[in-house]
């Protein structure tokens, strides 16, 4: 869970499975609940690492960029991302309290690491970009 929002099919399925196991225990079906618990744990222990290893390119990635407001435009950031052949899912701009800087959060759709690193290098070279942070998952 990230900021009280459930992300991912595996997480959602896990929540439903735990609810079902709880209902089974509440209904006195202890053997079924124990068997379901074992099955869920095996699936999560085996499937989740496989999902992380082979399907990371399908996950959206978040870039948080600190910029000087007067030095760079959002259009320039968008153009740089599009030139890297990536799709922006959403843009969130949070102005700082002093008014000279903005925090721009870009949610990029289905990004492979081999495309993300060159994009970060291009963004670093842009005037007005002060800091770039990205999720590592």
Secondary structure, DSSP 4 states (H G I P E B T S, - for coil): -BTTB--SHHHHHHHHHHHHHHHHHHTT-HHHHHHHHHHHHHHHHHHHHHHHHHSGGGS-EEEEEEEETTT--HHHHHHHHHHTT-EEEEEEEEE-TTSSEEEEEEEEES--HHHHHHHHHHHHHSTTEEEEEE---
